[in-house]
Amino acid sequence: MDSSKPNSGNPLSQHIRLEEIRLLYGGTPFSYTASVVIALIIYSVLLDHVASQQNLNIWLSIILGVLFVRSIDSYRFAKRTQQQQLDNSWRIRFFIGTGVAGFCWGLLPWLGYSAEIEYFSFILVCLVGVVAGSLSTLSYRWETLALFLLPASVLLILRLLVEDKDFFTATSFVLLVFIFFSLSAGKKIFNNTQQNIRLRFEADSREQAIELMHQKQALHLQNTPLAIIEFDIELNVTEWNTAAENIFGYSHDEAIGDNIMRLVLSRDSSIEAEKLWQRLLNYEAVTGSVIENKTKSKQTIYCEWFVTPLTGDENEIVGIAAMALDITDKKQNELAIIKSKEEAEKANQAKSDFLSSMSHELRTPLNAILGFTQLLKYEKSLTEKQQSHISEISNAGNLLLELVNQILDLARIEKGHLQLSMEKVALADCFKEVRAMISPLAEKNDLSLDINIEADGYVIADYTRLKQVMLNLLSNAIKYNVEHGSVCLKALQKEDGLVRISVIDSGKGISQEQLQEIFLPFNRLNAASNIEGTGIGLSISKQLVEMMNGNIGVHSTVNEGSEFWIELAGNLNVEITSKHEEQASLNEQTLASKSDAKHNILVAEDNPTNQTLIMSQLEALGYTAELVENGQEALNKMVNNDYQLLLTDCNMPLVDGYKLAQMIRERGNHSLPIVALTADAFPEKKAECLKAGMNDHITKPVDLQTLKDTLEKYLG
Ligand code: ADP
């Protein structure tokens, strides 16, 4: 190892080394001066009493020479920088110098030998003095003491032993003991010195760290945006930083000693503050509590508080340390967001309410239009042209009804009123039914329709709503197709437990920009005006599929065609038994078979058009009926007549349909079948009717087939 390099190591050991070497060199001016004085005294005392004057001169010259060289060394050391003083060569030089000096002093009994015993004793005393003196200057590094003592004393002892006198033998023994104790004292002093240096260094470092911490704390305390406040158990403020001044408006001098509650609390938040205080008294720290505060200028602000109790020696609470962050802006933004959200919700609610009441109102006239049109379709006396006009009215009416139903659905989805009944839906069931419903449209448009009704497996969905979505996608695929085009419905098992149902058409496709907007409501994407549509089908389909925990998507290429797909949880690799029966559709045969049994039916309906319609419908189906205008009249009629069935509107003057059913049941008549006629298509309406004691519910516009089925169900 290169000894000239400063010793590396941790800061503590470096510090100890530096201290040591400085202490060693630092003692030299005093010890060298003392050595010169003692050497001169010895010389002058021994002059004329030594065995060889020349030897004494040599000794003095050597000792002064060594002291001179070492003084120069000490001087040069003092001029060096700290880093240079750490250089190992200074240690080595000091060690060598000490050894040489010890040896020189050891030469004294030889070169300054005196046959006169009192002079020799004088030498002895002087050397003992020098040895003792070295203890105070060399024991900072105990090896240096050994380096000095051993040559100095061993030579002295040898000299004593050479003289064949009991006195010297005894003296040399005492000297040996003295050296031993000096060395062990030196070792102890060395250890203590080391320990002292270490402790001093640690204390210095700690003091520096504390000082730095205080400086940092003071800096943070003054520059932080957090109000830092401390108060005692009497709630009197003891600490108040710049941020507290800025937030609450009181200067440091104004705040110190004043009551914290009076300074920062608004009256409204005193209950909260009391609760917070109780928590603190239970030694609980409070973090992030938002409290309404006030400033000096009586302005209301909101602060987030972080408060913790300060405890004394015996764990008693001696004060409170608190930090407060002014979050007034954030709070006001939050309040503004909540307000605008509430307003938006209100506006949305108003829109949904409007849509739902408007579509409800539309159903009543539609009931008449579609009902009478349906009746006219079976009028044999009409010409072909008149029949064609009736067909047009029927188509337009049905389109209007679809629009009304879709708007109702949209409003109910937005209001969160739409309830789904999720189940395992057999795809074969669903495919079969939609094929039956959609193939007339495909045939009319001269399109090939490919739907595999043998499909295995199931998806988790609401049966009716799934059908609604598939019918929407299929009718779009047909409507927006090209002449002699094709439409295909297929199902595919995906790896992640999902089943993808795709409707693929060979239509005109949709451009990339239009695809971005395709699921927005009331967006018909420039569809040709001769193609009937409302622009809400896909928007409802998307919401329905998402409510059924699925996804909907589309790929399309202009002039090639589109693929609309939905993905729902399910499995295609299992067989599942059919649950849903194919619904009977209205046809002329079933209608043709009129009822010929005599039944007494009572109809309660207040709207004149609806009155004429229902009576005509009943007549067309072969039933006879009596008509009343409200619930009260119905009750009166029932006193003297026996009816087999009551058909009643729900909303009527005096006694409405619900009240009527309720009163009939209360009067003990539980056998009369009561069927409601209502313009409300909501399932909740049906539940309300059943609750009032009715047996069934038919939604307006009343479909002849439904009316026929219902009457047959109760009248047999
Ligand atoms: P509607 O069909 O009643 O207009 P939708 O919400 O079902 O309303 O569809 C929105 C629009 O998306 C349609 O008007 C049509 O422009 C376009 N579209 C839907 N399906 C297809 C399709 N298969 N091919 C081409 N365009 C389509």
Residues whose N, C-alpha, C, O or C-beta is under 5 A from the ligand:
A	BS01	ADP	N476 A477 Y480 G507 G509 I510 I518 N523 R524 L525 A527 E532 G533 T534 G535 I536 G537 L538 S539 S562
